[in-house]
Amino acid sequence: MRKRKWLRELLIIIAISLISFYILLPIAEMVSLSFRPPEEMRLYKGLVKIPENPTLSNYKWVFTYSIFPRNIFNTILVGGIVALVGIGITVFTAYSISRFKYKALGPISIFLLVLQMFPAVLLLIPIYLIWSRLQLTDSYIALVLTYCTFVIPFCVWMLKSYFQGIPQDLEEAAMIDGCTRMQAITKIILPVLSPGIIAVALFSFVLAWQEFLYASVLIRTNEMATVVPAIYMYAGTSRTEWSIIAAESVLAIIPVAILFVYLQKHLVAGLTAGAVKG
């Protein structure tokens, strides 16, 4: 029995190590390329080697001669607005669904889940035509509202499960003590709900940060592009320096990585609660 347990643990460790290696290898290669000078890059044929002459010239070029800092600003702005709008709508919608009885509650829950089954590409042409006729392509409004349509259904479903795990007696006691329902929500429920709210905000922000399909279709100019389409646009130019693309990719990863590291405890708590509650 002990031998079987030891063998099972060994296989798990090997599997996790292989998966981690598969995930981290491209990131390590990207970081290595970002510090490699262009002339060395043209002769480079290895895999994840430390540059012979490491340099910050690629990062300097990105911040000095490209508009990539503007692209980072665009993405932070869009992602931040999507997160704020998503939280504002999701919290009160999920609260309403979880606390009040509706005859159509079952169909609403199913509808929220069914919305997640449609591939995003199916709605690409209709959404583009709508924004084009409203003359809102190449604008923050188009991206923000489009992302919200994809983020809100999933986040409502997740927070609904989280609300159901919070005893209703908490807010009822607050209302008996003289609080209005809104005060009970803001002063009692929201602090308890903070892990779920952080999970929703982070999910919304990351979707806006890494999304490519709609951002590349709805945005036409480099100045309004978010980071992922901006990297793709530069990669498609006639004079492509892969070391510069690697530097841009590293810069695109850093903000999200910092958020995950800083908020990982809240994220795990929020996702776990949303996954296991009724």
Phi and psi restraints in degrees (value plus and minus 20) as a CYANA .aco file:
   2 ARG   PHI     -83.8   -43.8
   2 ARG   PSI     -57.2   -17.2
   3 LYS   PHI     -84.5   -44.5
   3 LYS   PSI     -61.2   -21.2
   4 ARG   PHI     -84.6   -44.6
   4 ARG   PSI     -62.0   -22.0
   5 LYS   PHI     -83.4   -43.4
   5 LYS   PSI     -62.4   -22.4
   6 TRP   PHI     -83.4   -43.4
   6 TRP   PSI     -61.2   -21.2
   7 LEU   PHI     -86.3   -46.3
   7 LEU   PSI     -60.5   -20.5
   8 ARG   PHI     -83.4   -43.4
   8 ARG   PSI     -63.7   -23.7
   9 GLU   PHI     -84.2   -44.2
   9 GLU   PSI     -57.8   -17.8
  10 LEU   PHI     -84.2   -44.2
  10 LEU   PSI     -63.1   -23.1
  11 LEU   PHI     -84.4   -44.4
  11 LEU   PSI     -58.0   -18.0
  12 ILE   PHI     -84.4   -44.4
  12 ILE   PSI     -63.5   -23.5
  13 ILE   PHI     -82.6   -42.6
  13 ILE   PSI     -62.6   -22.6
  14 ILE   PHI     -83.7   -43.7
  14 ILE   PSI     -63.8   -23.8
  15 ALA   PHI     -83.0   -43.0
  15 ALA   PSI     -64.9   -24.9
  16 ILE   PHI     -83.7   -43.7
  16 ILE   PSI     -59.3   -19.3
  17 SER   PHI     -84.5   -44.5
  17 SER   PSI     -62.6   -22.6
  18 LEU   PHI     -85.9   -45.9
  18 LEU   PSI     -62.5   -22.5
  19 ILE   PHI     -84.5   -44.5
  19 ILE   PSI     -63.0   -23.0
  20 SER   PHI     -82.9   -42.9
  20 SER   PSI     -61.3   -21.3
  21 PHE   PHI     -83.1   -43.1
  21 PHE   PSI     -62.1   -22.1
  22 TYR   PHI     -84.1   -44.1
  22 TYR   PSI     -56.6   -16.6
  23 ILE   PHI     -97.6   -57.6
  23 ILE   PSI     -61.9   -21.9
  24 LEU   PHI    -101.7   -61.7
  24 LEU   PSI     -43.1    -3.1
  25 LEU   PHI     -79.1   -39.1
  25 LEU   PSI     -69.8   -29.8
  26 PRO   PHI     -81.8   -41.8
  26 PRO   PSI     -55.4   -15.4
  27 ILE   PHI     -86.3   -46.3
  27 ILE   PSI     -63.6   -23.6
  28 ALA   PHI     -82.9   -42.9
  28 ALA   PSI     -60.0   -20.0
  29 GLU   PHI     -84.0   -44.0
  29 GLU   PSI     -61.3   -21.3
  30 MET   PHI     -83.4   -43.4
  30 MET   PSI     -64.9   -24.9
  31 VAL   PHI     -82.7   -42.7
  31 VAL   PSI     -61.4   -21.4
  32 SER   PHI     -81.4   -41.4
  32 SER   PSI     -64.1   -24.1
  33 LEU   PHI     -86.4   -46.4
  33 LEU   PSI     -53.1   -13.1
  34 SER   PHI     -86.9   -46.9
  34 SER   PSI     -43.1    -3.1
  35 PHE   PHI    -120.0   -80.0
  35 PHE   PSI     -10.9    29.1
  36 ARG   PHI    -117.7   -77.7
  36 ARG   PSI     108.4   148.4
  37 PRO   PHI     -85.5   -45.5
  37 PRO   PSI     131.5   171.5
  38 PRO   PHI     -75.4   -35.4
  38 PRO   PSI     -60.8   -20.8
  39 GLU   PHI     -86.4   -46.4
  39 GLU   PSI     -53.9   -13.9
  40 GLU   PHI     -94.3   -54.3
  40 GLU   PSI     -50.7   -10.7
  41 MET   PHI     -84.1   -44.1
  41 MET   PSI     -55.2   -15.2
  42 ARG   PHI     -87.4   -47.4
  42 ARG   PSI     -44.1    -4.1
  43 LEU   PHI    -121.4   -81.4
  43 LEU   PSI     -20.3    19.7
  44 TYR   PHI    -100.8   -60.8
  44 TYR   PSI     105.2   145.2
  45 LYS   PHI    -152.8  -112.8
  45 LYS   PSI     -12.0    28.0
  46 GLY   PHI    -108.2   -68.2
  46 GLY   PSI    -180.7  -140.7
  47 LEU   PHI    -163.1  -123.1
  47 LEU   PSI      95.9   135.9
  48 VAL   PHI      31.2    71.2
  48 VAL   PSI      41.2    81.2
  49 LYS   PHI    -129.4   -89.4
  49 LYS   PSI     126.4   166.4
  50 ILE   PHI     -88.4   -48.4
  50 ILE   PSI     109.4   149.4
  51 PRO   PHI     -78.1   -38.1
  51 PRO   PSI     121.1   161.1
  52 GLU   PHI     -87.7   -47.7
  52 GLU   PSI     -57.0   -17.0
  53 ASN   PHI    -148.0  -108.0
  53 ASN   PSI      53.4    93.4
  54 PRO   PHI     -79.0   -39.0
  54 PRO   PSI     122.1   162.1
  55 THR   PHI    -166.6  -126.6
  55 THR   PSI     135.1   175.1
  56 LEU   PHI    -120.5   -80.5
  56 LEU   PSI      -8.1    31.9
  57 SER   PHI     -82.6   -42.6
  57 SER   PSI     -53.3   -13.3
  58 ASN   PHI     -85.5   -45.5
  58 ASN   PSI     -62.5   -22.5
  59 TYR   PHI     -87.6   -47.6
  59 TYR   PSI     -58.6   -18.6
  60 LYS   PHI     -82.4   -42.4
  60 LYS   PSI     -61.1   -21.1
  61 TRP   PHI     -83.3   -43.3
  61 TRP   PSI     -62.8   -22.8
  62 VAL   PHI     -79.6   -39.6
  62 VAL   PSI     -63.6   -23.6
  63 PHE   PHI    -102.0   -62.0
  63 PHE   PSI     -39.2     0.8
  64 THR   PHI    -119.3   -79.3
  64 THR   PSI     -63.7   -23.7
  65 TYR   PHI    -132.3   -92.3
  65 TYR   PSI     -28.9    11.1
  66 SER   PHI    -130.2   -90.2
  66 SER   PSI     151.2   191.2
  67 ILE   PHI    -121.5   -81.5
  67 ILE   PSI      -1.3    38.7
  68 PHE   PHI     -80.5   -40.5
  68 PHE   PSI     -56.8   -16.8
  69 PRO   PHI     -77.0   -37.0
  69 PRO   PSI     -55.9   -15.9
  70 ARG   PHI     -86.4   -46.4
  70 ARG   PSI     -58.2   -18.2
  71 ASN   PHI     -84.4   -44.4
  71 ASN   PSI     -58.5   -18.5
  72 ILE   PHI     -83.6   -43.6
  72 ILE   PSI     -62.9   -22.9
  73 PHE   PHI     -80.7   -40.7
  73 PHE   PSI     -64.3   -24.3
  74 ASN   PHI     -76.5   -36.5
  74 ASN   PSI     -64.4   -24.4
  75 THR   PHI     -89.2   -49.2
  75 THR   PSI     -61.8   -21.8
  76 ILE   PHI     -82.6   -42.6
  76 ILE   PSI     -61.7   -21.7
  77 LEU   PHI     -84.2   -44.2
  77 LEU   PSI     -70.4   -30.4
  78 VAL   PHI     -83.0   -43.0
  78 VAL   PSI     -67.0   -27.0
  79 GLY   PHI     -82.7   -42.7
  79 GLY   PSI     -59.7   -19.7
  80 GLY   PHI     -85.0   -45.0
  80 GLY   PSI     -62.3   -22.3
  81 ILE   PHI     -86.8   -46.8
  81 ILE   PSI     -62.8   -22.8
  82 VAL   PHI     -79.7   -39.7
  82 VAL   PSI     -62.7   -22.7
  83 ALA   PHI     -83.6   -43.6
  83 ALA   PSI     -64.5   -24.5
  84 LEU   PHI     -87.0   -47.0
  84 LEU   PSI     -65.8   -25.8
  85 VAL   PHI     -84.4   -44.4
  85 VAL   PSI     -62.8   -22.8
  86 GLY   PHI     -79.9   -39.9
  86 GLY   PSI     -63.4   -23.4
  87 ILE   PHI     -84.0   -44.0
  87 ILE   PSI     -66.8   -26.8
  88 GLY   PHI     -78.9   -38.9
  88 GLY   PSI     -63.6   -23.6
  89 ILE   PHI     -98.5   -58.5
  89 ILE   PSI     -62.2   -22.2
  90 THR   PHI     -85.3   -45.3
  90 THR   PSI     -64.1   -24.1
  91 VAL   PHI     -79.4   -39.4
  91 VAL   PSI     -69.6   -29.6
  92 PHE   PHI     -95.9   -55.9
  92 PHE   PSI     -51.8   -11.8
  93 THR   PHI     -87.5   -47.5
  93 THR   PSI     -67.0   -27.0
  94 ALA   PHI     -84.1   -44.1
  94 ALA   PSI     -57.5   -17.5
  95 TYR   PHI     -83.3   -43.3
  95 TYR   PSI     -65.2   -25.2
  96 SER   PHI     -81.8   -41.8
  96 SER   PSI     -63.8   -23.8
  97 ILE   PHI     -87.4   -47.4
  97 ILE   PSI     -56.9   -16.9
  98 SER   PHI    -103.1   -63.1
  98 SER   PSI     -45.4    -5.4
  99 ARG   PHI    -121.3   -81.3
  99 ARG   PSI     -46.4    -6.4
 100 PHE   PHI    -131.0   -91.0
 100 PHE   PSI     127.5   167.5
 101 LYS   PHI    -111.2   -71.2
 101 LYS   PSI     104.8   144.8
 102 TYR   PHI    -141.9  -101.9
 102 TYR   PSI     123.8   163.8
 103 LYS   PHI     -84.9   -44.9
 103 LYS   PSI     -51.0   -11.0
 104 ALA   PHI    -115.9   -75.9
 104 ALA   PSI      -1.5    38.5
 105 LEU   PHI     -81.8   -41.8
 105 LEU   PSI     -62.6   -22.6
 106 GLY   PHI     -81.1   -41.1
 106 GLY   PSI     -72.7   -32.7
 107 PRO   PHI     -79.5   -39.5
 107 PRO   PSI     -54.8   -14.8
 108 ILE   PHI     -83.7   -43.7
 108 ILE   PSI     -64.5   -24.5
 109 SER   PHI     -82.8   -42.8
 109 SER   PSI     -63.0   -23.0
 110 ILE   PHI     -84.4   -44.4
 110 ILE   PSI     -60.4   -20.4
 111 PHE   PHI     -81.4   -41.4
 111 PHE   PSI     -60.9   -20.9
 112 LEU   PHI     -82.5   -42.5
 112 LEU   PSI     -57.1   -17.1
 113 LEU   PHI     -95.1   -55.1
 113 LEU   PSI     -59.0   -19.0
 114 VAL   PHI     -82.8   -42.8
 114 VAL   PSI     -54.3   -14.3
 115 LEU   PHI     -78.6   -38.6
 115 LEU   PSI     -49.4    -9.4
 116 GLN   PHI     -97.5   -57.5
 116 GLN   PSI     -32.3     7.7
 117 MET   PHI    -103.5   -63.5
 117 MET   PSI     -38.3     1.7
 118 PHE   PHI     -98.3   -58.3
 118 PHE   PSI     106.0   146.0
 119 PRO   PHI     -80.3   -40.3
 119 PRO   PSI     120.8   160.8
 120 ALA   PHI     -79.8   -39.8
 120 ALA   PSI     -50.3   -10.3
 121 VAL   PHI     -87.0   -47.0
 121 VAL   PSI     -44.1    -4.1
 122 LEU   PHI     -84.1   -44.1
 122 LEU   PSI     -51.4   -11.4
 123 LEU   PHI    -116.2   -76.2
 123 LEU   PSI     -18.2    21.8
 124 LEU   PHI     -81.9   -41.9
 124 LEU   PSI     -70.6   -30.6
 125 ILE   PHI     -85.8   -45.8
 125 ILE   PSI     -68.7   -28.7
 126 PRO   PHI     -78.6   -38.6
 126 PRO   PSI     -63.0   -23.0
 127 ILE   PHI     -85.2   -45.2
 127 ILE   PSI     -60.7   -20.7
 128 TYR   PHI     -83.3   -43.3
 128 TYR   PSI     -62.5   -22.5
 129 LEU   PHI     -84.2   -44.2
 129 LEU   PSI     -58.8   -18.8
 130 ILE   PHI     -81.4   -41.4
 130 ILE   PSI     -70.7   -30.7
 131 TRP   PHI     -88.5   -48.5
 131 TRP   PSI     -51.9   -11.9
 132 SER   PHI     -86.9   -46.9
 132 SER   PSI     -62.9   -22.9
 133 ARG   PHI     -88.6   -48.6
 133 ARG   PSI     -48.0    -8.0
 134 LEU   PHI    -105.2   -65.2
 134 LEU   PSI     -21.0    19.0
 135 GLN   PHI      36.9    76.9
 135 GLN   PSI      22.9    62.9
 136 LEU   PHI    -138.4   -98.4
 136 LEU   PSI      -9.5    30.5
 137 THR   PHI     -87.2   -47.2
 137 THR   PSI     137.6   177.6
 138 ASP   PHI      41.1    81.1
 138 ASP   PSI      22.3    62.3
 139 SER   PHI    -161.7  -121.7
 139 SER   PSI     137.4   177.4
 140 TYR   PHI     -85.0   -45.0
 140 TYR   PSI     -54.6   -14.6
 141 ILE   PHI     -79.6   -39.6
 141 ILE   PSI     -64.0   -24.0
 142 ALA   PHI     -80.8   -40.8
 142 ALA   PSI     -65.5   -25.5
 143 LEU   PHI     -86.9   -46.9
 143 LEU   PSI     -66.3   -26.3
 144 VAL   PHI     -81.4   -41.4
 144 VAL   PSI     -70.0   -30.0
 145 LEU   PHI     -88.2   -48.2
 145 LEU   PSI     -55.0   -15.0
 146 THR   PHI     -85.2   -45.2
 146 THR   PSI     -66.5   -26.5
 147 TYR   PHI     -83.6   -43.6
 147 TYR   PSI     -57.3   -17.3
 148 CYS   PHI     -82.6   -42.6
 148 CYS   PSI     -55.1   -15.1
 149 THR   PHI     -84.7   -44.7
 149 THR   PSI     -47.5    -7.5
 150 PHE   PHI    -109.8   -69.8
 150 PHE   PSI     -52.0   -12.0
 151 VAL   PHI     -98.9   -58.9
 151 VAL   PSI     -64.9   -24.9
 152 ILE   PHI     -81.3   -41.3
 152 ILE   PSI     -66.0   -26.0
 153 PRO   PHI     -77.1   -37.1
 153 PRO   PSI     -66.5   -26.5
 154 PHE   PHI     -84.7   -44.7
 154 PHE   PSI     -62.5   -22.5
 155 CYS   PHI     -88.2   -48.2
 155 CYS   PSI     -55.2   -15.2
 156 VAL   PHI     -82.6   -42.6
 156 VAL   PSI     -65.2   -25.2
 157 TRP   PHI     -81.4   -41.4
 157 TRP   PSI     -61.4   -21.4
 158 MET   PHI     -88.3   -48.3
 158 MET   PSI     -66.3   -26.3
 159 LEU   PHI     -91.0   -51.0
 159 LEU   PSI     -48.7    -8.7
 160 LYS   PHI     -79.5   -39.5
 160 LYS   PSI     -64.4   -24.4
 161 SER   PHI     -84.4   -44.4
 161 SER   PSI     -55.5   -15.5
 162 TYR   PHI     -89.3   -49.3
 162 TYR   PSI     -61.7   -21.7
 163 PHE   PHI     -79.9   -39.9
 163 PHE   PSI     -58.3   -18.3
 164 GLN   PHI     -86.6   -46.6
 164 GLN   PSI     -37.9     2.1
 165 GLY   PHI    -108.4   -68.4
 165 GLY   PSI     -23.7    16.3
 166 ILE   PHI    -119.5   -79.5
 166 ILE   PSI     102.1   142.1
 167 PRO   PHI     -77.2   -37.2
 167 PRO   PSI     111.6   151.6
 168 GLN   PHI     -88.8   -48.8
 168 GLN   PSI     -37.8     2.2
 169 ASP   PHI     -82.0   -42.0
 169 ASP   PSI     -47.3    -7.3
 170 LEU   PHI     -80.5   -40.5
 170 LEU   PSI     -70.7   -30.7
 171 GLU   PHI     -94.7   -54.7
 171 GLU   PSI     -51.7   -11.7
 172 GLU   PHI     -84.8   -44.8
 172 GLU   PSI     -59.1   -19.1
 173 ALA   PHI     -85.0   -45.0
 173 ALA   PSI     -59.3   -19.3
 174 ALA   PHI     -85.3   -45.3
 174 ALA   PSI     -58.8   -18.8
 175 MET   PHI     -89.6   -49.6
 175 MET   PSI     -53.0   -13.0
 176 ILE   PHI     -85.3   -45.3
 176 ILE   PSI     -54.0   -14.0
 177 ASP   PHI     -97.9   -57.9
 177 ASP   PSI     -19.8    20.2
 178 GLY   PHI      93.7   133.7
 178 GLY   PSI     -22.3    17.7
 179 CYS   PHI     -96.3   -56.3
 179 CYS   PSI     125.8   165.8
 180 THR   PHI     -95.7   -55.7
 180 THR   PSI     150.1   190.1
 181 ARG   PHI     -82.6   -42.6
 181 ARG   PSI     -59.4   -19.4
 182 MET   PHI     -84.5   -44.5
 182 MET   PSI     -60.8   -20.8
 183 GLN   PHI     -85.6   -45.6
 183 GLN   PSI     -57.8   -17.8
 184 ALA   PHI     -83.9   -43.9
 184 ALA   PSI     -58.0   -18.0
 185 ILE   PHI     -87.6   -47.6
 185 ILE   PSI     -69.3   -29.3
 186 THR   PHI     -93.0   -53.0
 186 THR   PSI     -55.1   -15.1
 187 LYS   PHI    -114.4   -74.4
 187 LYS   PSI     -45.9    -5.9
 188 ILE   PHI    -130.6   -90.6
 188 ILE   PSI     -71.1   -31.1
 189 ILE   PHI     -97.2   -57.2
 189 ILE   PSI     -67.0   -27.0
 190 LEU   PHI     -80.2   -40.2
 190 LEU   PSI     -61.4   -21.4
 191 PRO   PHI     -80.1   -40.1
 191 PRO   PSI     -58.7   -18.7
 192 VAL   PHI     -89.1   -49.1
 192 VAL   PSI     -50.8   -10.8
 193 LEU   PHI    -105.0   -65.0
 193 LEU   PSI     -21.2    18.8
 194 SER   PHI     -73.9   -33.9
 194 SER   PSI     -60.4   -20.4
 195 PRO   PHI     -80.1   -40.1
 195 PRO   PSI     -60.7   -20.7
 196 GLY   PHI     -86.8   -46.8
 196 GLY   PSI     -59.2   -19.2
 197 ILE   PHI     -84.5   -44.5
 197 ILE   PSI     -62.0   -22.0
 198 ILE   PHI     -83.6   -43.6
 198 ILE   PSI     -60.0   -20.0
 199 ALA   PHI     -82.7   -42.7
 199 ALA   PSI     -63.0   -23.0
 200 VAL   PHI     -84.0   -44.0
 200 VAL   PSI     -64.8   -24.8
 201 ALA   PHI     -83.3   -43.3
 201 ALA   PSI     -63.2   -23.2
 202 LEU   PHI     -87.6   -47.6
 202 LEU   PSI     -60.9   -20.9
 203 PHE   PHI     -80.6   -40.6
 203 PHE   PSI     -63.9   -23.9
 204 SER   PHI     -84.8   -44.8
 204 SER   PSI     -63.9   -23.9
 205 PHE   PHI     -85.4   -45.4
 205 PHE   PSI     -63.7   -23.7
 206 VAL   PHI     -86.4   -46.4
 206 VAL   PSI     -57.9   -17.9
 207 LEU   PHI     -79.7   -39.7
 207 LEU   PSI     -65.5   -25.5
 208 ALA   PHI     -86.3   -46.3
 208 ALA   PSI     -53.4   -13.4
 209 TRP   PHI     -90.5   -50.5
 209 TRP   PSI     -61.6   -21.6
 210 GLN   PHI    -121.5   -81.5
 210 GLN   PSI     -24.0    16.0
 211 GLU   PHI     -88.8   -48.8
 211 GLU   PSI     117.9   157.9
 212 PHE   PHI    -138.2   -98.2
 212 PHE   PSI     -64.9   -24.9
 213 LEU   PHI     -78.7   -38.7
 213 LEU   PSI     -77.9   -37.9
 214 TYR   PHI     -90.7   -50.7
 214 TYR   PSI     -55.7   -15.7
 215 ALA   PHI     -84.4   -44.4
 215 ALA   PSI     -54.7   -14.7
 216 SER   PHI     -97.6   -57.6
 216 SER   PSI     -42.5    -2.5
 217 VAL   PHI    -112.8   -72.8
 217 VAL   PSI     -62.6   -22.6
 218 LEU   PHI     -98.7   -58.7
 218 LEU   PSI     -44.2    -4.2
 219 ILE   PHI    -125.9   -85.9
 219 ILE   PSI     108.7   148.7
 220 ARG   PHI    -127.4   -87.4
 220 ARG   PSI     -43.1    -3.1
 221 THR   PHI    -129.2   -89.2
 221 THR   PSI     131.6   171.6
 222 ASN   PHI     -83.4   -43.4
 222 ASN   PSI     -53.9   -13.9
 223 GLU   PHI     -86.0   -46.0
 223 GLU   PSI     -48.4    -8.4
 224 MET   PHI    -119.2   -79.2
 224 MET   PSI     -23.8    16.2
 225 ALA   PHI     -89.6   -49.6
 225 ALA   PSI     130.2   170.2
 226 THR   PHI    -107.5   -67.5
 226 THR   PSI     157.9   197.9
 227 VAL   PHI     -84.0   -44.0
 227 VAL   PSI     -63.4   -23.4
 228 VAL   PHI     -86.7   -46.7
 228 VAL   PSI     -70.4   -30.4
 229 PRO   PHI     -81.8   -41.8
 229 PRO   PSI     -52.4   -12.4
 230 ALA   PHI     -83.5   -43.5
 230 ALA   PSI     -62.9   -22.9
 231 ILE   PHI     -83.7   -43.7
 231 ILE   PSI     -61.0   -21.0
 232 TYR   PHI     -84.2   -44.2
 232 TYR   PSI     -61.3   -21.3
 233 MET   PHI     -81.4   -41.4
 233 MET   PSI     -62.6   -22.6
 234 TYR   PHI     -88.8   -48.8
 234 TYR   PSI     -56.3   -16.3
 235 ALA   PHI     -85.4   -45.4
 235 ALA   PSI     -43.3    -3.3
 236 GLY   PHI    -110.3   -70.3
 236 GLY   PSI     -17.8    22.2
 237 THR   PHI     -96.9   -56.9
 237 THR   PSI     145.4   185.4
 238 SER   PHI     -88.5   -48.5
 238 SER   PSI     -50.0   -10.0
 239 ARG   PHI    -135.4   -95.4
 239 ARG   PSI      69.7   109.7
 240 THR   PHI    -119.9   -79.9
 240 THR   PSI     102.1   142.1
 241 GLU   PHI    -123.9   -83.9
 241 GLU   PSI      88.7   128.7
 242 TRP   PHI     -86.5   -46.5
 242 TRP   PSI     -47.5    -7.5
 243 SER   PHI     -87.0   -47.0
 243 SER   PSI     -54.3   -14.3
 244 ILE   PHI     -91.3   -51.3
 244 ILE   PSI     -60.2   -20.2
 245 ILE   PHI     -81.5   -41.5
 245 ILE   PSI     -59.1   -19.1
 246 ALA   PHI     -83.4   -43.4
 246 ALA   PSI     -60.6   -20.6
 247 ALA   PHI     -83.7   -43.7
 247 ALA   PSI     -62.4   -22.4
 248 GLU   PHI     -83.2   -43.2
 248 GLU   PSI     -59.0   -19.0
 249 SER   PHI     -85.6   -45.6
 249 SER   PSI     -60.2   -20.2
 250 VAL   PHI     -82.2   -42.2
 250 VAL   PSI     -64.5   -24.5
 251 LEU   PHI     -83.4   -43.4
 251 LEU   PSI     -51.5   -11.5
 252 ALA   PHI     -92.4   -52.4
 252 ALA   PSI     -46.8    -6.8
 253 ILE   PHI    -101.9   -61.9
 253 ILE   PSI     -54.5   -14.5
 254 ILE   PHI     -75.8   -35.8
 254 ILE   PSI     -70.1   -30.1
 255 PRO   PHI     -80.1   -40.1
 255 PRO   PSI     -63.9   -23.9
 256 VAL   PHI     -87.3   -47.3
 256 VAL   PSI     -59.2   -19.2
 257 ALA   PHI     -81.3   -41.3
 257 ALA   PSI     -61.7   -21.7
 258 ILE   PHI     -83.1   -43.1
 258 ILE   PSI     -62.5   -22.5
 259 LEU   PHI     -81.6   -41.6
 259 LEU   PSI     -64.9   -24.9
 260 PHE   PHI     -83.7   -43.7
 260 PHE   PSI     -63.1   -23.1
 261 VAL   PHI     -84.1   -44.1
 261 VAL   PSI     -62.2   -22.2
 262 TYR   PHI     -92.9   -52.9
 262 TYR   PSI     -53.8   -13.8
 263 LEU   PHI    -132.0   -92.0
 263 LEU   PSI      -6.5    33.5
 264 GLN   PHI     -81.4   -41.4
 264 GLN   PSI     -57.7   -17.7
 265 LYS   PHI     -83.2   -43.2
 265 LYS   PSI     -64.8   -24.8
 266 HIS   PHI     -86.9   -46.9
 266 HIS   PSI     -57.5   -17.5
 267 LEU   PHI     -84.2   -44.2
 267 LEU   PSI     -67.3   -27.3
 268 VAL   PHI     -83.0   -43.0
 268 VAL   PSI     -62.4   -22.4
 269 ALA   PHI     -82.8   -42.8
 269 ALA   PSI     -62.8   -22.8
 270 GLY   PHI     -87.7   -47.7
 270 GLY   PSI     -64.9   -24.9
 271 LEU   PHI     -88.5   -48.5
 271 LEU   PSI     -58.1   -18.1
 272 THR   PHI     -85.0   -45.0
 272 THR   PSI     -64.6   -24.6
 273 ALA   PHI     -84.5   -44.5
 273 ALA   PSI     -62.2   -22.2
 274 GLY   PHI     -87.5   -47.5
 274 GLY   PSI     -43.1    -3.1
 275 ALA   PHI    -106.5   -66.5
 275 ALA   PSI     -51.2   -11.2
 276 VAL   PHI    -124.6   -84.6
 276 VAL   PSI     -38.3     1.7
 277 LYS   PHI     -97.9   -57.9
 277 LYS   PSI     135.1   175.1
